[in-house]
Amino acid sequence: MTFGEDIKERIQKRGRYPLTQEKSWRRLSNDPKTMPYLYWISPTLSNDVFQMGVGNCALVAALSSVSSNRQLLRNMFPTSTVSVYGVYRVRLCVDGEWKMILVDDWFPHRNDREWITVATNNLLWAPLVEKAIAKVRGGYSKLIGFPSIDTYSLLTGAPTTRYYFEKRPSILSWNMVYDAGSNGFPMACSTNPFPEVKKRNLLGNHAFSVVEVGELGDAKYLRLRNSWGYNRVKFDEWSLCSPELADLLKMENVPTIAGSFYVEWKMFLKYFGQLTICRYRPHWSVLRVNMVIGGKWDDSQKNILIHVPRNCEICVKVINPNNRTKYRTWISIHRVDELDSNECDELLMCELIQESSRDISLIPGDYILMITELLGVKVERNVAIYTSIPISARICSWNPKFLIDVFQKARRDISIQKYTDNEDSFMVVMAENYTIDKYLHVHIHFSHTAFIQFSRNDVDKQFADVIPPRRRQILIVSYHSPVFDGKGFGMNVEYWVSKESKTKIGRSDRAEHVPSIRSDEYVHFTTVID
């Protein structure tokens, strides 16, 4: 594994000490000042993970937040003892598949002064995990700026969500964060890049692990830990709390954790802009499958039919195994008839996810899980289905008409249907023409299209359709994330009927469908009204 010249330059700029000599590799177990253990869980040693000279604070914050979870550490290593040969296997979930990564305990060292890798109190697990991640990602240089959400995915394989609330604080509710803390979910956060952050002796764009989420009377607070293991000058544990809350916290006599401090909820929303929550639940069951989704229908695409024996919660995670660029996948869950799985019933969830869906409650019955790309792209995905109880599942056939039926049963007429929670909005716009001999013209105009994805290609800010007599058609399926836009979702719909079979929008477009619909965009086919 090469260290890379680029990391040398970054360490010189970002490290606490200048890099004046060539790097060297040393065994931590050979350090005369230490007597290492692989891992050792103790209340006094929790969160003993420290960032060194490399700018990987988000990765270290994620490691720190899982350091007190014995089950997680056991899962990562098949043994709990130090290897006399200095070779270890680290279990990571790479692109949705569990793999054993072979590494040794030789780590980068600098100037006889400090380790370049993460440091712990005589514990080997954190630098070994960091080295395994570096091996998977292509070197230590790739860990600079490595996000907490990707670290959690590698360590736990669990569904993980990153919330951006810098410009939209309402996207993050206290109940959501408090429930995550009560469930013991690992969490990491980062500060805003605003100048006001520096005035509070906080670093901008710096990551912290969440140690505790709590309430004292009417006060709400989080306990965070700096990944450096210490805080800046003139910064004490209660600097981001009101005097009343600080007095209450001082009376609690909680154990000291290096680099930790308390933040009142309102101060957290003001000075921090990201929060990553990893829903690690070891008692949940998981089913994993690799499948082809999207594209022009050629019978290679499949659905997943699941049987739920009793009430349970479900969450779906979809991973792109071929590259790590950002992507979004459509997921829908709907009830089906027990005797005929081709008959769709109530649509329970429909989301465009970046990786993990929200949790949804299901009652006993059979359900179809549909995963697709609505933009005509055929891709491969690794799918993980997490459930609170064991369920059975099997691959079943898929047909474009089935997808149309699902959406059309979501809403009738010229209408707007939204499925919303604190983060996402899903929208179906569909038109029905009940006339005998006239065409229905529908024009749709959006006030803005940033951060919106459509099921129809080439959509700028407006488009039009003409629906034949006694026909219905989905006009658009779209998604809007209010995290990035506080103005809301503006859309105007105009419609009328006439004998004219074509419509005009703008100066030149005059057709049955504007913009035109390709033959493989099966979602927008017209169907006969029953």
C-alpha positions in Angstrom: 0.0 0.0 0.0 1.5 3.3 -1.0 1.3 6.3 1.2 1.3 8.8 -1.7 3.0 12.2 -2.2 -0.3 14.0 -2.0 -0.9 13.1 1.6 2.6 14.4 2.5 1.7 17.8 1.2 -1.7 17.8 3.0 -0.1 16.8 6.3 2.3 19.7 6.0 -0.7 22.0 5.6 -3.1 20.4 8.0 -1.1 18.6 10.6 -0.3 19.9 14.1 3.5 19.2 13.4 5.4 19.9 10.2 6.5 16.9 8.2 10.3 17.3 8.0 11.4 13.7 7.2 10.2 10.8 5.0 7.5 8.7 6.6 8.3 5.4 8.1 6.3 2.3 9.0 6.4 0.9 12.5 4.6 -1.8 14.5 2.5 -0.3 17.3 3.0 -3.6 19.2 6.8 -2.9 19.2 6.5 0.5 20.8 8.3 0.2 24.2 5.9 2.6 25.8 2.8 0.5 25.1 1.4 -2.9 25.9 -1.3 -3.2 23.3 -4.7 -4.9 23.4 -6.8 -5.5 20.4 -9.8 -3.9 22.1 -10.9 -3.5 25.7 -14.3 -2.2 26.6 -14.4 -0.2 29.8 -16.5 2.9 30.8 -13.2 4.7 31.5 -11.8 3.9 28.1 -14.7 4.5 25.9 -14.2 7.1 23.1 -10.4 6.7 23.4 -9.8 7.3 19.6 -7.8 10.3 18.6 -7.2 12.0 15.3 -3.6 12.6 14.4 -2.1 14.8 11.6 -4.3 13.7 8.7 -7.5 15.5 7.9 -9.8 12.5 8.5 -11.8 13.9 11.4 -15.1 12.5 10.1 -13.7 8.9 9.9 -12.2 9.3 13.4 -15.5 10.7 14.8 -17.3 7.6 13.5 -14.8 5.3 14.9 -15.0 7.1 18.3 -18.8 6.8 18.3 -18.7 3.0 18.0 -15.7 2.4 20.3 -17.8 1.5 23.3 -20.0 -1.0 21.5 -18.6 -4.4 22.3 -20.9 -6.2 19.8 -19.7 -4.1 16.9 -16.0 -4.6 17.8 -16.6 -8.4 18.0 -18.2 -8.3 14.6 -15.2 -6.6 13.1 -12.6 -9.1 14.3 -12.8 -12.9 14.4 -10.4 -12.9 17.3 -10.1 -10.7 20.4 -6.4 -11.3 21.1 -3.2 -9.6 19.8 -1.6 -11.6 17.0 2.1 -12.5 17.6 2.5 -12.4 13.8 1.0 -8.9 13.5 -1.6 -10.0 10.9 -5.3 -9.5 11.3 -8.5 -10.0 9.5 -11.0 -7.1 9.6 -14.6 -7.6 8.6 -16.1 -4.8 6.6 -19.3 -4.4 4.6 -17.9 -3.3 1.2 -20.5 -2.1 -1.3 -23.2 -4.1 0.6 -21.2 -7.3 0.9 -19.4 -8.5 4.0 -15.7 -9.2 3.3 -12.6 -10.1 5.3 -9.8 -7.6 4.7 -6.3 -8.8 5.6 -3.9 -6.2 7.1 -0.8 -6.1 9.3 0.0 -3.9 12.3 2.6 -1.7 10.6 1.4 1.9 10.6 2.7 5.2 9.2 4.9 7.1 11.7 6.5 10.5 11.6 9.6 12.0 13.1 9.6 9.8 16.2 7.0 12.2 17.5 3.5 10.9 16.6 1.7 8.3 14.5 0.1 9.5 11.3 -2.7 7.0 11.7 -5.4 7.2 14.4 -4.2 6.7 17.9 -5.8 4.9 20.9 -4.8 4.1 24.4 -2.9 0.9 23.8 -5.7 -0.4 21.6 -5.0 -1.8 18.1 -8.5 -2.0 16.7 -9.0 1.6 15.5 -5.7 1.9 13.5 -6.3 -1.6 12.1 -9.8 -0.7 10.9 -8.5 2.6 9.5 -5.8 0.6 7.6 -8.4 -1.9 6.3 -10.6 1.0 5.0 -7.5 2.6 3.4 -6.8 -0.7 1.7 -10.4 -0.9 0.4 -10.4 2.7 -0.8 -6.9 2.7 -2.4 -4.6 4.2 0.2 -4.4 6.5 3.2 -4.6 9.5 1.0 -8.2 8.5 0.1 -9.2 8.9 3.8 -8.7 12.6 3.9 -12.2 14.0 4.1 -13.7 10.5 4.2 -17.3 11.0 5.4 -18.8 9.4 8.5 -21.7 8.0 6.5 -19.4 5.8 4.4 -17.4 4.8 7.5 -20.6 3.7 9.3 -21.7 1.7 6.2 -18.3 -0.1 6.1 -18.3 -0.8 9.9 -21.9 -1.9 10.4 -23.6 -2.5 7.0 -26.6 -0.8 8.7 -28.8 1.8 7.1 -27.3 5.2 7.6 -28.7 8.7 6.9 -27.0 12.0 6.7 -29.1 15.1 7.5 -28.1 18.6 6.2 -29.7 21.2 8.4 -27.4 24.1 7.9 -30.0 26.1 6.0 -33.1 24.2 7.1 -33.0 23.6 10.9 -36.5 22.3 10.9 -35.4 19.2 8.9 -33.9 17.8 12.1 -36.4 17.3 15.0 -35.3 16.8 18.6 -37.5 13.7 18.9 -35.6 12.1 16.0 -32.2 12.8 17.6 -33.4 11.9 21.1 -34.9 8.6 19.9 -31.6 7.8 18.1 -29.7 8.5 21.2 -32.0 6.4 23.3 -31.6 3.4 20.9 -27.8 3.7 21.1 -27.4 4.5 17.4 -23.8 5.7 16.6 -23.9 9.4 15.5 -21.4 12.0 14.2 -21.9 15.6 13.4 -19.9 18.5 11.9 -19.8 22.3 12.3 -20.9 24.9 9.8 -18.2 26.9 7.9 -19.6 30.2 9.2 -17.4 32.8 10.9 -19.6 32.7 13.9 -18.4 29.2 14.6 -14.8 30.4 15.1 -16.0 33.0 17.6 -17.2 30.2 19.8 -13.7 28.6 19.6 -15.1 25.8 17.4 -13.4 24.7 14.1 -15.5 25.1 11.0 -16.2 22.0 8.9 -14.8 19.8 11.7 -16.4 16.5 12.8 -17.4 15.4 16.3 -18.8 12.2 17.7 -22.1 12.2 19.6 -21.5 10.7 23.1 -24.9 11.4 24.7 -28.3 12.9 24.0 -30.3 13.9 27.0 -32.9 16.1 28.7 -32.8 17.9 32.1 -36.1 19.4 32.9 -37.1 21.5 29.9 -33.5 21.7 28.6 -32.3 19.6 25.7 -28.6 18.9 25.1 -26.0 16.8 23.3 -22.6 15.7 24.6 -20.1 15.8 21.8 -16.5 14.8 21.6 -13.7 16.4 19.5 -12.0 13.8 17.4 -8.7 15.4 18.4 -9.3 14.3 22.0 -9.0 17.9 23.3 -10.7 21.2 22.8 -9.4 24.6 21.8 -8.1 27.2 24.2 -10.7 29.1 26.3 -13.3 26.3 25.6 -14.7 24.4 28.5 -17.3 21.7 28.7 -20.3 24.1 29.1 -19.4 26.9 26.7 -22.3 26.1 24.4 -24.9 25.8 27.2 -27.0 28.4 29.1 -25.9 29.1 32.6 -28.9 27.2 34.0 -28.2 24.1 32.0 -24.5 24.3 32.8 -25.3 24.3 36.6 -27.6 21.3 36.2 -24.9 19.3 34.2 -22.2 20.1 36.7 -24.4 18.6 39.4 -24.6 15.3 37.5 -20.9 14.4 38.1 -20.6 12.5 34.9 -17.3 10.8 34.0 -14.8 12.9 32.1 -14.2 12.0 28.5 -11.2 13.6 26.7 -12.3 16.3 24.4 -16.0 16.2 25.3 -18.3 19.1 25.8 -22.0 19.8 26.0 -24.2 21.7 23.5 -27.7 22.9 24.1 -30.1 21.9 21.4 -30.7 25.5 20.1 -27.0 26.1 20.0 -26.4 22.8 18.1 -28.8 23.9 15.4 -27.1 27.2 15.1 -23.4 26.1 14.9 -23.6 22.7 13.4 -24.8 21.8 9.9 -24.7 18.0 9.5 -25.7 15.0 11.5 -25.2 11.4 10.5 -27.2 8.7 12.2 -26.4 5.0 11.8 -29.4 2.8 12.6 -27.3 -0.2 13.9 -29.7 -2.7 15.4 -28.0 -6.1 16.0 -31.3 -7.8 16.8 -32.8 -7.0 13.4 -32.7 -9.5 10.5 -31.3 -8.7 7.1 -31.8 -10.2 3.7 -29.3 -9.4 0.9 -29.7 -9.8 -2.8 -27.9 -8.6 -6.0 -30.4 -7.6 -8.7 -30.8 -5.7 -12.0 -33.1 -2.7 -12.0 -34.3 0.0 -14.4 -33.8 0.2 -18.1 -36.0 -0.9 -21.0 -37.9 -4.0 -20.0 -36.3 -7.2 -21.1 -37.6 -9.5 -18.4 -34.2 -9.4 -16.5 -35.7 -6.9 -14.0 -37.4 -8.4 -11.0 -39.4 -7.5 -7.9 -39.1 -8.9 -4.4 -42.1 -10.5 -2.9 -42.0 -10.5 0.9 -44.3 -12.3 3.4 -44.7 -10.6 6.9 -46.0 -13.1 9.5 -46.7 -10.5 12.1 -46.3 -6.8 12.7 -42.8 -5.6 12.0 -40.7 -2.6 10.8 -38.7 -2.6 7.6 -36.0 -0.5 6.1 -34.4 -0.9 2.6 -30.8 -0.1 1.7 -29.7 0.0 -2.0 -25.9 0.1 -2.8 -24.2 0.7 -6.1 -21.5 -1.9 -6.3 -19.7 -0.5 -9.4 -18.8 3.0 -8.3 -19.2 5.3 -5.3 -20.7 8.3 -7.0 -23.9 9.8 -5.7 -27.0 8.1 -7.1 -30.7 7.9 -6.3 -33.0 4.9 -6.6 -36.8 4.7 -6.5 -38.3 2.4 -3.9 -41.9 1.5 -3.4 -43.7 -0.9 -1.1 -47.3 -1.9 -1.6 -49.6 -4.6 -0.5 -50.6 -7.4 -2.9 -53.4 -10.0 -2.9 -52.3 -13.2 -1.2 -53.7 -15.3 -4.0 -52.6 -13.1 -6.9 -49.4 -11.1 -6.5 -50.0 -9.4 -9.8 -52.9 -7.5 -8.2 -51.5 -4.4 -6.5 -53.2 -2.8 -3.5 -52.4 0.0 -1.2 -49.1 1.9 -1.8 -47.4 2.2 1.6 -44.1 3.9 0.7 -42.6 5.5 -2.3 -39.3 7.3 -2.0 -36.3 8.3 -4.0 -33.4 7.4 -1.7 -29.7 8.1 -1.9 -28.9 4.9 0.0 -31.3 4.0 2.9 -35.0 4.4 3.2 -36.9 5.4 6.3 -38.4 2.8 8.6 -41.9 1.8 7.8 -44.3 -0.4 9.8 -46.0 -3.3 8.1 -48.9 -5.5 9.3 -49.1 -9.2 8.5 -49.5 -9.9 4.8 -47.8 -10.1 1.5 -46.0 -7.1 -0.1 -44.1 -6.2 -3.3 -40.9 -4.3 -2.9 -40.1 -2.5 -6.2 -36.7 -1.0 -6.8 -36.1 0.8 -10.1 -34.6 3.7 -12.0 -37.3 5.7 -13.7 -34.9 7.5 -16.2 -34.4 4.5 -18.5 -31.1 3.4 -17.0 -30.4 -0.3 -16.5 -28.1 -0.8 -13.5 -26.9 -3.4 -11.0 -27.7 -2.9 -7.3 -26.9 -4.7 -4.0 -30.1 -4.6 -1.9 -30.3 -5.2 1.8 -33.7 -5.5 3.5 -33.7 -4.9 7.3 -36.6 -6.2 9.4 -37.4 -6.2 13.1 -38.5 -9.8 12.8 -37.4 -12.6 10.4 -39.5 -12.6 7.2 -39.5 -14.7 4.0 -38.8 -13.2 0.6 -38.4 -14.4 -3.0 -37.7 -12.9 -6.4 -40.8 -12.5 -8.6 -41.5 -11.3 -12.1 -41.9 -7.7 -13.1 -43.8 -6.0 -15.9 -44.0 -2.3 -16.9 -47.8 -2.4 -16.7 -47.5 -3.5 -13.1 -45.5 -0.3 -12.3 -48.1 1.8 -14.0 -50.9 0.2 -12.0 -49.1 0.9 -8.7 -48.8 4.6 -9.4 -52.2 5.0 -10.9 -53.8 3.5 -7.8 -52.0 6.1 -5.8 -54.2 8.8 -7.2 -57.0 9.4 -9.7 -57.8 12.5 -11.9 -55.6 15.5 -12.6 -54.0 15.5 -9.2 -51.0 15.8 -7.0 -50.1 13.1 -4.6 -47.4 13.6 -2.0 -45.7 11.2 0.4 -43.8 13.3 2.9 -41.9 13.0 6.1 -39.4 15.4 7.7 -37.0 15.0 4.8 -38.5 13.8 1.6 -41.4 14.5 -0.7 -42.7 12.2 -3.4 -45.1 13.4 -6.0 -47.2 11.7 -8.7 -49.1 13.9 -11.2 -51.6 12.0 -13.3 -54.3 13.0 -15.8 -57.5 11.1 -16.7 -59.7 12.0 -19.7 -63.2 10.8 -19.3 -64.6 12.5 -22.5 -65.7 10.4 -25.4 -64.3 12.4 -28.4 -62.0 15.1 -27.0 -58.4 15.4 -26.0 -57.2 16.5 -22.6 -54.4 19.1 -22.7 -52.3 19.5 -19.6 -49.5 22.0 -19.1 -47.2 21.9 -16.0 -44.8 24.6 -15.0 -42.3 24.5 -12.2 -41.0 27.6 -10.4 -37.6 25.9 -10.1 -36.1 22.5 -10.7 -32.9 22.5 -8.6 -32.5 19.3 -6.6 -35.5 17.7 -8.2 -35.4 14.5 -10.2 -38.1 13.5 -12.7 -39.2 10.3 -14.2 -39.3 12.1 -17.5 -36.2 13.0 -19.4 -35.4 16.5 -20.7 -37.6 18.3 -18.3 -36.5 21.9 -17.8 -39.2 24.0 -16.1 -42.3 23.1 -18.1 -43.8 20.4 -20.2 -47.1 19.4 -21.7 -49.1 16.4 -22.6 -52.2 15.4 -24.6 -54.3 12.6 -23.2 -56.6 10.7 -25.8 -60.3 10.1 -25.0 -61.0 7.5 -22.3 -57.4 7.3 -21.4 -55.3 8.0 -18.3 -51.6 8.7 -18.1 -49.0 9.5 -15.4 -47.6 12.8 -16.4 -44.6 12.9 -14.0 -43.2 11.3 -10.9 -40.9 13.6 -9.1 -39.0 14.0 -5.9 -38.1 17.1 -3.9 -35.7 17.4 -1.0 -36.5 20.5 1.2 -33.1 20.1 2.8 -31.6 22.1 0.0 -34.4 24.6 -0.6 -36.4 26.5 2.0 -38.8 28.0 -0.6 -41.0 25.0 -1.0 -42.1 23.3 -4.2 -43.8 25.6 -6.7 -45.9 24.0 -9.5 -48.8 25.2 -11.7 -51.1 22.9 -13.6 -53.3 24.1 -16.5 -55.7 21.9 -18.4 -58.5 22.0 -20.9 -60.2 19.8 -23.5 -60.6 20.3 -27.2 -60.8 18.4 -30.5 -57.2 19.2 -31.2 -54.9 16.2 -30.9 -51.7 18.2 -30.5 -50.7 20.9 -28.0 -48.3 23.7 -28.2 -45.9 25.0 -25.5 -43.4 27.7 -26.0 -42.8 28.9 -29.6 -42.0 25.8 -31.5 -43.0 22.6 -29.7 -46.3 21.2 -31.0 -46.8 17.5 -30.4 -48.8 14.9 -28.6 -46.1 14.9 -25.9 -43.9 17.9 -25.1 -41.1 17.1 -24.6 -41.3 13.9 -26.6 -41.4 10.6 -24.6 -39.1 7.8 -25.7 -40.4 4.3 -26.4 -38.7 2.9 -23.3 -40.2 5.4 -20.8 -42.9 2.9 -19.9 -44.1 4.8 -16.9 -45.8 7.4 -19.1 -47.8 5.1 -21.4 -51.4 5.8 -21.7 -53.9 3.1 -20.5 -57.6 2.6 -21.0 -59.9 3.9 -18.2 -61.8 1.0 -16.7 
